[in-house]
Amino acid sequence: MAMVIAMSMAWSPVSNVYAATAEEPADLHEQRRALLRESVRRALAAD
C-alpha cells in the first residue's frame, strides 16, 4: 500500500517533485491515471 500511495503522489498537487495544474488538458491527467493503474497492476500481479 505504501508503494501505491507513493506512486500516486508522483502527480499529486502536493508533490514536491511535480505539481499538476488545472490548465493541463484532461487527457493528460487521464494518461497519468492510466499509467498509474497499469504500473500498480504490473507491480502487484502474480507471475
mmCIF entry with sequence, helices, sheets and N, C-alpha, C, O atoms, coordinates in Angstrom:
data_MODEL
# 
_entry.id   MODEL 
# 
_entity.id                         1 
_entity.type                       polymer 
_entity.pdbx_number_of_molecules   1 
# 
_entity_poly.entity_id                      1 
_entity_poly.type                           'polypeptide(L)' 
_entity_poly.nstd_linkage                   no 
_entity_poly.nstd_monomer                   no 
_entity_poly.pdbx_seq_one_letter_code       MAMVIAMSMAWSPVSNVYAATAEEPADLHEQRRALLRESVRRALAAD 
_entity_poly.pdbx_seq_one_letter_code_can   MAMVIAMSMAWSPVSNVYAATAEEPADLHEQRRALLRESVRRALAAD 
_entity_poly.pdbx_strand_id                 A 
# 
loop_
_entity_poly_seq.entity_id 
_entity_poly_seq.num 
_entity_poly_seq.mon_id 
_entity_poly_seq.hetero 
1 1  MET n 
1 2  ALA n 
1 3  MET n 
1 4  VAL n 
1 5  ILE n 
1 6  ALA n 
1 7  MET n 
1 8  SER n 
1 9  MET n 
1 10 ALA n 
1 11 TRP n 
1 12 SER n 
1 13 PRO n 
1 14 VAL n 
1 15 SER n 
1 16 ASN n 
1 17 VAL n 
1 18 TYR n 
1 19 ALA n 
1 20 ALA n 
1 21 THR n 
1 22 ALA n 
1 23 GLU n 
1 24 GLU n 
1 25 PRO n 
1 26 ALA n 
1 27 ASP n 
1 28 LEU n 
1 29 HIS n 
1 30 GLU n 
1 31 GLN n 
1 32 ARG n 
1 33 ARG n 
1 34 ALA n 
1 35 LEU n 
1 36 LEU n 
1 37 ARG n 
1 38 GLU n 
1 39 SER n 
1 40 VAL n 
1 41 ARG n 
1 42 ARG n 
1 43 ALA n 
1 44 LEU n 
1 45 ALA n 
1 46 ALA n 
1 47 ASP n 
# 
_struct_asym.id          A 
_struct_asym.entity_id   1 
# 
loop_
_struct_conf.conf_type_id 
_struct_conf.id 
_struct_conf.pdbx_PDB_helix_id 
_struct_conf.beg_label_comp_id 
_struct_conf.beg_label_asym_id 
_struct_conf.beg_label_seq_id 
_struct_conf.pdbx_beg_PDB_ins_code 
_struct_conf.end_label_comp_id 
_struct_conf.end_label_asym_id 
_struct_conf.end_label_seq_id 
_struct_conf.pdbx_end_PDB_ins_code 
_struct_conf.beg_auth_comp_id 
_struct_conf.beg_auth_asym_id 
_struct_conf.beg_auth_seq_id 
_struct_conf.end_auth_comp_id 
_struct_conf.end_auth_asym_id 
_struct_conf.end_auth_seq_id 
_struct_conf.pdbx_PDB_helix_class 
_struct_conf.details 
_struct_conf.pdbx_PDB_helix_length 
HELX_P HELX_P1 AA1 ALA A 2  ? MET A 9  ? ALA A 2  MET A 9  1 ? 8  
HELX_P HELX_P2 AA2 ALA A 26 ? LEU A 44 ? ALA A 26 LEU A 44 1 ? 19 
# 
_struct_conf_type.id          HELX_P 
_struct_conf_type.criteria    ? 
_struct_conf_type.reference   ? 
# 
loop_
_atom_site.group_PDB 
_atom_site.id 
_atom_site.type_symbol 
_atom_site.label_atom_id 
_atom_site.label_alt_id 
_atom_site.label_comp_id 
_atom_site.label_asym_id 
_atom_site.label_entity_id 
_atom_site.label_seq_id 
_atom_site.pdbx_PDB_ins_code 
_atom_site.Cartn_x 
_atom_site.Cartn_y 
_atom_site.Cartn_z 
_atom_site.occupancy 
_atom_site.B_iso_or_equiv 
_atom_site.pdbx_formal_charge 
_atom_site.auth_seq_id 
_atom_site.auth_comp_id 
_atom_site.auth_asym_id 
_atom_site.auth_atom_id 
_atom_site.pdbx_PDB_model_num 
ATOM 1   N N  . MET A 1 1  ? 0.821  -1.186  0.000   1.00 0.00 ? 1  MET A N  1 
ATOM 2   C CA . MET A 1 1  ? 0.000  0.000   0.000   1.00 0.00 ? 1  MET A CA 1 
ATOM 3   C C  . MET A 1 1  ? 0.869  1.256   0.000   1.00 0.00 ? 1  MET A C  1 
ATOM 4   O O  . MET A 1 1  ? 0.525  2.246   -0.646  1.00 0.00 ? 1  MET A O  1 
ATOM 5   N N  . ALA A 1 2  ? 1.962  1.225   0.700   1.00 0.00 ? 2  ALA A N  1 
ATOM 6   C CA . ALA A 1 2  ? 2.860  2.386   0.741   1.00 0.00 ? 2  ALA A CA 1 
ATOM 7   C C  . ALA A 1 2  ? 3.395  2.697   -0.649  1.00 0.00 ? 2  ALA A C  1 
ATOM 8   O O  . ALA A 1 2  ? 3.540  3.865   -1.009  1.00 0.00 ? 2  ALA A O  1 
ATOM 9   N N  . MET A 1 3  ? 3.690  1.665   -1.435  1.00 0.00 ? 3  MET A N  1 
ATOM 10  C CA . MET A 1 3  ? 4.187  1.881   -2.789  1.00 0.00 ? 3  MET A CA 1 
ATOM 11  C C  . MET A 1 3  ? 3.109  2.525   -3.666  1.00 0.00 ? 3  MET A C  1 
ATOM 12  O O  . MET A 1 3  ? 3.410  3.431   -4.443  1.00 0.00 ? 3  MET A O  1 
ATOM 13  N N  . VAL A 1 4  ? 1.877  2.075   -3.551  1.00 0.00 ? 4  VAL A N  1 
ATOM 14  C CA . VAL A 1 4  ? 0.781  2.637   -4.330  1.00 0.00 ? 4  VAL A CA 1 
ATOM 15  C C  . VAL A 1 4  ? 0.585  4.113   -3.974  1.00 0.00 ? 4  VAL A C  1 
ATOM 16  O O  . VAL A 1 4  ? 0.406  4.951   -4.858  1.00 0.00 ? 4  VAL A O  1 
ATOM 17  N N  . ILE A 1 5  ? 0.619  4.419   -2.703  1.00 0.00 ? 5  ILE A N  1 
ATOM 18  C CA . ILE A 1 5  ? 0.468  5.810   -2.273  1.00 0.00 ? 5  ILE A CA 1 
ATOM 19  C C  . ILE A 1 5  ? 1.627  6.664   -2.791  1.00 0.00 ? 5  ILE A C  1 
ATOM 20  O O  . ILE A 1 5  ? 1.415  7.779   -3.267  1.00 0.00 ? 5  ILE A O  1 
ATOM 21  N N  . ALA A 1 6  ? 2.828  6.149   -2.699  1.00 0.00 ? 6  ALA A N  1 
ATOM 22  C CA . ALA A 1 6  ? 3.995  6.893   -3.187  1.00 0.00 ? 6  ALA A CA 1 
ATOM 23  C C  . ALA A 1 6  ? 3.901  7.136   -4.684  1.00 0.00 ? 6  ALA A C  1 
ATOM 24  O O  . ALA A 1 6  ? 4.229  8.222   -5.164  1.00 0.00 ? 6  ALA A O  1 
ATOM 25  N N  . MET A 1 7  ? 3.455  6.129   -5.421  1.00 0.00 ? 7  MET A N  1 
ATOM 26  C CA . MET A 1 7  ? 3.303  6.290   -6.865  1.00 0.00 ? 7  MET A CA 1 
ATOM 27  C C  . MET A 1 7  ? 2.235  7.335   -7.186  1.00 0.00 ? 7  MET A C  1 
ATOM 28  O O  . MET A 1 7  ? 2.421  8.156   -8.084  1.00 0.00 ? 7  MET A O  1 
ATOM 29  N N  . SER A 1 8  ? 1.133  7.309   -6.468  1.00 0.00 ? 8  SER A N  1 
ATOM 30  C CA . SER A 1 8  ? 0.068  8.265   -6.738  1.00 0.00 ? 8  SER A CA 1 
ATOM 31  C C  . SER A 1 8  ? 0.500  9.687   -6.395  1.00 0.00 ? 8  SER A C  1 
ATOM 32  O O  . SER A 1 8  ? 0.030  10.642  -7.014  1.00 0.00 ? 8  SER A O  1 
ATOM 33  N N  . MET A 1 9  ? 1.378  9.835   -5.428  1.00 0.00 ? 9  MET A N  1 
ATOM 34  C CA . MET A 1 9  ? 1.860  11.158  -5.039  1.00 0.00 ? 9  MET A CA 1 
ATOM 35  C C  . MET A 1 9  ? 2.792  11.762  -6.088  1.00 0.00 ? 9  MET A C  1 
ATOM 36  O O  . MET A 1 9  ? 3.072  12.960  -6.038  1.00 0.00 ? 9  MET A O  1 
ATOM 37  N N  . ALA A 1 10 ? 3.273  10.967  -7.024  1.00 0.00 ? 10 ALA A N  1 
ATOM 38  C CA . ALA A 1 10 ? 4.174  11.478  -8.053  1.00 0.00 ? 10 ALA A CA 1 
ATOM 39  C C  . ALA A 1 10 ? 3.514  12.570  -8.876  1.00 0.00 ? 10 ALA A C  1 
ATOM 40  O O  . ALA A 1 10 ? 4.200  13.464  -9.372  1.00 0.00 ? 10 ALA A O  1 
ATOM 41  N N  . TRP A 1 11 ? 2.177  12.515  -9.035  1.00 0.00 ? 11 TRP A N  1 
ATOM 42  C CA . TRP A 1 11 ? 1.472  13.526  -9.818  1.00 0.00 ? 11 TRP A CA 1 
ATOM 43  C C  . TRP A 1 11 ? 0.474  14.294  -8.978  1.00 0.00 ? 11 TRP A C  1 
ATOM 44  O O  . TRP A 1 11 ? -0.414 14.951  -9.520  1.00 0.00 ? 11 TRP A O  1 
ATOM 45  N N  . SER A 1 12 ? 0.601  14.224  -7.714  1.00 0.00 ? 12 SER A N  1 
ATOM 46  C CA . SER A 1 12 ? -0.322 14.918  -6.828  1.00 0.00 ? 12 SER A CA 1 
ATOM 47  C C  . SER A 1 12 ? -0.022 16.410  -6.808  1.00 0.00 ? 12 SER A C  1 
ATOM 48  O O  . SER A 1 12 ? 1.130  16.814  -6.966  1.00 0.00 ? 12 SER A O  1 
ATOM 49  N N  . PRO A 1 13 ? -1.048 17.232  -6.616  1.00 0.00 ? 13 PRO A N  1 
ATOM 50  C CA . PRO A 1 13 ? -0.818 18.664  -6.471  1.00 0.00 ? 13 PRO A CA 1 
ATOM 51  C C  . PRO A 1 13 ? 0.065  19.007  -5.269  1.00 0.00 ? 13 PRO A C  1 
ATOM 52  O O  . PRO A 1 13 ? 0.625  20.102  -5.213  1.00 0.00 ? 13 PRO A O  1 
ATOM 53  N N  . VAL A 1 14 ? 0.195  18.097  -4.315  1.00 0.00 ? 14 VAL A N  1 
ATOM 54  C CA . VAL A 1 14 ? 1.038  18.369  -3.149  1.00 0.00 ? 14 VAL A CA 1 
ATOM 55  C C  . VAL A 1 14 ? 2.434  17.762  -3.298  1.00 0.00 ? 14 VAL A C  1 
ATOM 56  O O  . VAL A 1 14 ? 3.241  17.809  -2.369  1.00 0.00 ? 14 VAL A O  1 
ATOM 57  N N  . SER A 1 15 ? 2.710  17.195  -4.468  1.00 0.00 ? 15 SER A N  1 
ATOM 58  C CA . SER A 1 15 ? 4.014  16.588  -4.711  1.00 0.00 ? 15 SER A CA 1 
ATOM 59  C C  . SER A 1 15 ? 5.102  17.648  -4.656  1.00 0.00 ? 15 SER A C  1 
ATOM 60  O O  . SER A 1 15 ? 4.907  18.773  -5.117  1.00 0.00 ? 15 SER A O  1 
ATOM 61  N N  . ASN A 1 16 ? 6.240  17.289  -4.093  1.00 0.00 ? 16 ASN A N  1 
ATOM 62  C CA . ASN A 1 16 ? 7.370  18.216  -4.094  1.00 0.00 ? 16 ASN A CA 1 
ATOM 63  C C  . ASN A 1 16 ? 8.222  18.031  -5.345  1.00 0.00 ? 16 ASN A C  1 
ATOM 64  O O  . ASN A 1 16 ? 9.232  18.713  -5.524  1.00 0.00 ? 16 ASN A O  1 
ATOM 65  N N  . VAL A 1 17 ? 7.809  17.106  -6.208  1.00 0.00 ? 17 VAL A N  1 
ATOM 66  C CA . VAL A 1 17 ? 8.536  16.854  -7.448  1.00 0.00 ? 17 VAL A CA 1 
ATOM 67  C C  . VAL A 1 17 ? 7.809  17.472  -8.637  1.00 0.00 ? 17 VAL A C  1 
ATOM 68  O O  . VAL A 1 17 ? 8.436  18.087  -9.499  1.00 0.00 ? 17 VAL A O  1 
ATOM 69  N N  . TYR A 1 18 ? 6.498  17.311  -8.685  1.00 0.00 ? 18 TYR A N  1 
ATOM 70  C CA . TYR A 1 18 ? 5.717  17.792  -9.821  1.00 0.00 ? 18 TYR A CA 1 
ATOM 71  C C  . TYR A 1 18 ? 4.350  18.240  -9.340  1.00 0.00 ? 18 TYR A C  1 
ATOM 72  O O  . TYR A 1 18 ? 3.720  17.559  -8.530  1.00 0.00 ? 18 TYR A O  1 
ATOM 73  N N  . ALA A 1 19 ? 3.898  19.352  -9.819  1.00 0.00 ? 19 ALA A N  1 
ATOM 74  C CA . ALA A 1 19 ? 2.570  19.830  -9.450  1.00 0.00 ? 19 ALA A CA 1 
ATOM 75  C C  . ALA A 1 19 ? 1.697  19.941  -10.691 1.00 0.00 ? 19 ALA A C  1 
ATOM 76  O O  . ALA A 1 19 ? 1.965  20.765  -11.566 1.00 0.00 ? 19 ALA A O  1 
ATOM 77  N N  . ALA A 1 20 ? 0.667  19.126  -10.776 1.00 0.00 ? 20 ALA A N  1 
ATOM 78  C CA . ALA A 1 20 ? -0.288 19.211  -11.871 1.00 0.00 ? 20 ALA A CA 1 
ATOM 79  C C  . ALA A 1 20 ? -1.133 20.453  -11.677 1.00 0.00 ? 20 ALA A C  1 
ATOM 80  O O  . ALA A 1 20 ? -1.385 20.881  -10.551 1.00 0.00 ? 20 ALA A O  1 
ATOM 81  N N  . THR A 1 21 ? -1.564 21.020  -12.778 1.00 0.00 ? 21 THR A N  1 
ATOM 82  C CA . THR A 1 21 ? -2.408 22.207  -12.704 1.00 0.00 ? 21 THR A CA 1 
ATOM 83  C C  . THR A 1 21 ? -3.697 21.988  -13.472 1.00 0.00 ? 21 THR A C  1 
ATOM 84  O O  . THR A 1 21 ? -3.787 21.083  -14.301 1.00 0.00 ? 21 THR A O  1 
ATOM 85  N N  . ALA A 1 22 ? -4.690 22.810  -13.200 1.00 0.00 ? 22 ALA A N  1 
ATOM 86  C CA . ALA A 1 22 ? -5.976 22.723  -13.884 1.00 0.00 ? 22 ALA A CA 1 
ATOM 87  C C  . ALA A 1 22 ? -5.857 23.149  -15.341 1.00 0.00 ? 22 ALA A C  1 
ATOM 88  O O  . ALA A 1 22 ? -6.732 22.827  -16.146 1.00 0.00 ? 22 ALA A O  1 
ATOM 89  N N  . GLU A 1 23 ? -4.797 23.863  -15.697 1.00 0.00 ? 23 GLU A N  1 
ATOM 90  C CA . GLU A 1 23 ? -4.613 24.302  -17.081 1.00 0.00 ? 23 GLU A CA 1 
ATOM 91  C C  . GLU A 1 23 ? -4.192 23.169  -18.013 1.00 0.00 ? 23 GLU A C  1 
ATOM 92  O O  . GLU A 1 23 ? -4.305 23.300  -19.232 1.00 0.00 ? 23 GLU A O  1 
ATOM 93  N N  . GLU A 1 24 ? -3.713 22.068  -17.460 1.00 0.00 ? 24 GLU A N  1 
ATOM 94  C CA . GLU A 1 24 ? -3.296 20.946  -18.294 1.00 0.00 ? 24 GLU A CA 1 
ATOM 95  C C  . GLU A 1 24 ? -4.520 20.261  -18.894 1.00 0.00 ? 24 GLU A C  1 
ATOM 96  O O  . GLU A 1 24 ? -5.578 20.221  -18.267 1.00 0.00 ? 24 GLU A O  1 
ATOM 97  N N  . PRO A 1 25 ? -4.383 19.725  -20.099 1.00 0.00 ? 25 PRO A N  1 
ATOM 98  C CA . PRO A 1 25 ? -5.512 19.047  -20.742 1.00 0.00 ? 25 PRO A CA 1 
ATOM 99  C C  . PRO A 1 25 ? -5.999 17.848  -19.929 1.00 0.00 ? 25 PRO A C  1 
ATOM 100 O O  . PRO A 1 25 ? -5.212 17.159  -19.279 1.00 0.00 ? 25 PRO A O  1 
ATOM 101 N N  . ALA A 1 26 ? -7.305 17.615  -19.980 1.00 0.00 ? 26 ALA A N  1 
ATOM 102 C CA . ALA A 1 26 ? -7.896 16.493  -19.243 1.00 0.00 ? 26 ALA A CA 1 
ATOM 103 C C  . ALA A 1 26 ? -7.320 15.164  -19.706 1.00 0.00 ? 26 ALA A C  1 
ATOM 104 O O  . ALA A 1 26 ? -7.157 14.249  -18.899 1.00 0.00 ? 26 ALA A O  1 
ATOM 105 N N  . ASP A 1 27 ? -7.009 15.042  -21.000 1.00 0.00 ? 27 ASP A N  1 
ATOM 106 C CA . ASP A 1 27 ? -6.471 13.770  -21.487 1.00 0.00 ? 27 ASP A CA 1 
ATOM 107 C C  . ASP A 1 27 ? -5.090 13.485  -20.907 1.00 0.00 ? 27 ASP A C  1 
ATOM 108 O O  . ASP A 1 27 ? -4.718 12.320  -20.760 1.00 0.00 ? 27 ASP A O  1 
ATOM 109 N N  . LEU A 1 28 ? -4.328 14.514  -20.576 1.00 0.00 ? 28 LEU A N  1 
ATOM 110 C CA . LEU A 1 28 ? -3.032 14.308  -19.935 1.00 0.00 ? 28 LEU A CA 1 
ATOM 111 C C  . LEU A 1 28 ? -3.213 13.734  -18.528 1.00 0.00 ? 28 LEU A C  1 
ATOM 112 O O  . LEU A 1 28 ? -2.472 12.839  -18.121 1.00 0.00 ? 28 LEU A O  1 
ATOM 113 N N  . HIS A 1 29 ? -4.194 14.247  -17.792 1.00 0.00 ? 29 HIS A N  1 
ATOM 114 C CA . HIS A 1 29 ? -4.490 13.707  -16.464 1.00 0.00 ? 29 HIS A CA 1 
ATOM 115 C C  . HIS A 1 29 ? -4.932 12.243  -16.570 1.00 0.00 ? 29 HIS A C  1 
ATOM 116 O O  . HIS A 1 29 ? -4.537 11.409  -15.756 1.00 0.00 ? 29 HIS A O  1 
ATOM 117 N N  . GLU A 1 30 ? -5.753 11.939  -17.579 1.00 0.00 ? 30 GLU A N  1 
ATOM 118 C CA . GLU A 1 30 ? -6.210 10.564  -17.753 1.00 0.00 ? 30 GLU A CA 1 
ATOM 119 C C  . GLU A 1 30 ? -5.050 9.654   -18.130 1.00 0.00 ? 30 GLU A C  1 
ATOM 120 O O  . GLU A 1 30 ? -5.006 8.506   -17.688 1.00 0.00 ? 30 GLU A O  1 
ATOM 121 N N  . GLN A 1 31 ? -4.122 10.134  -18.927 1.00 0.00 ? 31 GLN A N  1 
ATOM 122 C CA . GLN A 1 31 ? -2.938 9.333   -19.269 1.00 0.00 ? 31 GLN A CA 1 
ATOM 123 C C  . GLN A 1 31 ? -2.136 9.006   -18.013 1.00 0.00 ? 31 GLN A C  1 
ATOM 124 O O  . GLN A 1 31 ? -1.647 7.887   -17.860 1.00 0.00 ? 31 GLN A O  1 
ATOM 125 N N  . ARG A 1 32 ? -2.003 9.974   -17.120 1.00 0.00 ? 32 ARG A N  1 
ATOM 126 C CA . ARG A 1 32 ? -1.270 9.729   -15.868 1.00 0.00 ? 32 ARG A CA 1 
ATOM 127 C C  . ARG A 1 32 ? -1.991 8.706   -15.001 1.00 0.00 ? 32 ARG A C  1 
ATOM 128 O O  . ARG A 1 32 ? -1.364 7.817   -14.425 1.00 0.00 ? 32 ARG A O  1 
ATOM 129 N N  . ARG A 1 33 ? -3.319 8.840   -14.911 1.00 0.00 ? 33 ARG A N  1 
ATOM 130 C CA . ARG A 1 33 ? -4.092 7.879   -14.113 1.00 0.00 ? 33 ARG A CA 1 
ATOM 131 C C  . ARG A 1 33 ? -3.972 6.474   -14.702 1.00 0.00 ? 33 ARG A C  1 
ATOM 132 O O  . ARG A 1 33 ? -3.830 5.495   -13.969 1.00 0.00 ? 33 ARG A O  1 
ATOM 133 N N  . ALA A 1 34 ? -4.030 6.385   -16.029 1.00 0.00 ? 34 ALA A N  1 
ATOM 134 C CA . ALA A 1 34 ? -3.907 5.080   -16.691 1.00 0.00 ? 34 ALA A CA 1 
ATOM 135 C C  . ALA A 1 34 ? -2.520 4.489   -16.447 1.00 0.00 ? 34 ALA A C  1 
ATOM 136 O O  . ALA A 1 34 ? -2.395 3.292   -16.189 1.00 0.00 ? 34 ALA A O  1 
ATOM 137 N N  . LEU A 1 35 ? -1.488 5.311   -16.526 1.00 0.00 ? 35 LEU A N  1 
ATOM 138 C CA . LEU A 1 35 ? -0.127 4.833   -16.267 1.00 0.00 ? 35 LEU A CA 1 
ATOM 139 C C  . LEU A 1 35 ? 0.006  4.334   -14.831 1.00 0.00 ? 35 LEU A C  1 
ATOM 140 O O  . LEU A 1 35 ? 0.624  3.298   -14.582 1.00 0.00 ? 35 LEU A O  1 
ATOM 141 N N  . LEU A 1 36 ? -0.567 5.064   -13.903 1.00 0.00 ? 36 LEU A N  1 
ATOM 142 C CA . LEU A 1 36 ? -0.512 4.646   -12.500 1.00 0.00 ? 36 LEU A CA 1 
ATOM 143 C C  . LEU A 1 36 ? -1.247 3.322   -12.304 1.00 0.00 ? 36 LEU A C  1 
ATOM 144 O O  . LEU A 1 36 ? -0.736 2.421   -11.639 1.00 0.00 ? 36 LEU A O  1 
ATOM 145 N N  . ARG A 1 37 ? -2.448 3.201   -12.881 1.00 0.00 ? 37 ARG A N  1 
ATOM 146 C CA . ARG A 1 37 ? -3.197 1.942   -12.765 1.00 0.00 ? 37 ARG A CA 1 
ATOM 147 C C  . ARG A 1 37 ? -2.405 0.774   -13.321 1.00 0.00 ? 37 ARG A C  1 
ATOM 148 O O  . ARG A 1 37 ? -2.326 -0.285  -12.699 1.00 0.00 ? 37 ARG A O  1 
ATOM 149 N N  . GLU A 1 38 ? -1.816 0.970   -14.502 1.00 0.00 ? 38 GLU A N  1 
ATOM 150 C CA . GLU A 1 38 ? -1.052 -0.107  -15.139 1.00 0.00 ? 38 GLU A CA 1 
ATOM 151 C C  . GLU A 1 38 ? 0.206  -0.447  -14.338 1.00 0.00 ? 38 GLU A C  1 
ATOM 152 O O  . GLU A 1 38 ? 0.564  -1.617  -14.206 1.00 0.00 ? 38 GLU A O  1 
ATOM 153 N N  . SER A 1 39 ? 0.865  0.565   -13.811 1.00 0.00 ? 39 SER A N  1 
ATOM 154 C CA . SER A 1 39 ? 2.079  0.331   -13.005 1.00 0.00 ? 39 SER A CA 1 
ATOM 155 C C  . SER A 1 39 ? 1.754  -0.464  -11.752 1.00 0.00 ? 39 SER A C  1 
ATOM 156 O O  . SER A 1 39 ? 2.482  -1.391  -11.395 1.00 0.00 ? 39 SER A O  1 
ATOM 157 N N  . VAL A 1 40 ? 0.673  -0.110  -11.087 1.00 0.00 ? 40 VAL A N  1 
ATOM 158 C CA . VAL A 1 40 ? 0.271  -0.831  -9.874  1.00 0.00 ? 40 VAL A CA 1 
ATOM 159 C C  . VAL A 1 40 ? -0.147 -2.253  -10.233 1.00 0.00 ? 40 VAL A C  1 
ATOM 160 O O  . VAL A 1 40 ? 0.209  -3.201  -9.532  1.00 0.00 ? 40 VAL A O  1 
ATOM 161 N N  . ARG A 1 41 ? -0.897 -2.406  -11.318 1.00 0.00 ? 41 ARG A N  1 
ATOM 162 C CA . ARG A 1 41 ? -1.332 -3.739  -11.741 1.00 0.00 ? 41 ARG A CA 1 
ATOM 163 C C  . ARG A 1 41 ? -0.122 -4.635  -11.988 1.00 0.00 ? 41 ARG A C  1 
ATOM 164 O O  . ARG A 1 41 ? -0.083 -5.777  -11.530 1.00 0.00 ? 41 ARG A O  1 
ATOM 165 N N  . ARG A 1 42 ? 0.865  -4.109  -12.716 1.00 0.00 ? 42 ARG A N  1 
ATOM 166 C CA . ARG A 1 42 ? 2.068  -4.905  -13.010 1.00 0.00 ? 42 ARG A CA 1 
ATOM 167 C C  . ARG A 1 42 ? 2.882  -5.193  -11.749 1.00 0.00 ? 42 ARG A C  1 
ATOM 168 O O  . ARG A 1 42 ? 3.408  -6.294  -11.585 1.00 0.00 ? 42 ARG A O  1 
ATOM 169 N N  . ALA A 1 43 ? 2.984  -4.218  -10.873 1.00 0.00 ? 43 ALA A N  1 
ATOM 170 C CA . ALA A 1 43 ? 3.774  -4.405  -9.653  1.00 0.00 ? 43 ALA A CA 1 
ATOM 171 C C  . ALA A 1 43 ? 3.170  -5.451  -8.730  1.00 0.00 ? 43 ALA A C  1 
ATOM 172 O O  . ALA A 1 43 ? 3.893  -6.173  -8.043  1.00 0.00 ? 43 ALA A O  1 
ATOM 173 N N  . LEU A 1 44 ? 1.826  -5.533  -8.714  1.00 0.00 ? 44 LEU A N  1 
ATOM 174 C CA . LEU A 1 44 ? 1.176  -6.442  -7.787  1.00 0.00 ? 44 LEU A CA 1 
ATOM 175 C C  . LEU A 1 44 ? 0.711  -7.748  -8.418  1.00 0.00 ? 44 LEU A C  1 
ATOM 176 O O  . LEU A 1 44 ? 0.169  -8.611  -7.727  1.00 0.00 ? 44 LEU A O  1 
ATOM 177 N N  . ALA A 1 45 ? 0.915  -7.900  -9.718  1.00 0.00 ? 45 ALA A N  1 
ATOM 178 C CA . ALA A 1 45 ? 0.484  -9.122  -10.415 1.00 0.00 ? 45 ALA A CA 1 
ATOM 179 C C  . ALA A 1 45 ? 1.370  -10.290 -10.028 1.00 0.00 ? 45 ALA A C  1 
ATOM 180 O O  . ALA A 1 45 ? 2.586  -10.152 -9.891  1.00 0.00 ? 45 ALA A O  1 
ATOM 181 N N  . ALA A 1 46 ? 0.743  -11.434 -9.857  1.00 0.00 ? 46 ALA A N  1 
ATOM 182 C CA . ALA A 1 46 ? 1.498  -12.653 -9.587  1.00 0.00 ? 46 ALA A CA 1 
ATOM 183 C C  . ALA A 1 46 ? 2.085  -13.162 -10.903 1.00 0.00 ? 46 ALA A C  1 
ATOM 184 O O  . ALA A 1 46 ? 1.398  -13.214 -11.923 1.00 0.00 ? 46 ALA A O  1 
ATOM 185 N N  . ASP A 1 47 ? 3.326  -13.524 -10.865 1.00 0.00 ? 47 ASP A N  1 
ATOM 186 C CA . ASP A 1 47 ? 3.979  -14.053 -12.082 1.00 0.00 ? 47 ASP A CA 1 
ATOM 187 C C  . ASP A 1 47 ? 3.835  -15.539 -12.158 1.00 0.00 ? 47 ASP A C  1 
ATOM 188 O O  . ASP A 1 47 ? 4.318  -16.159 -13.106 1.00 0.00 ? 47 ASP A O  1 
# 
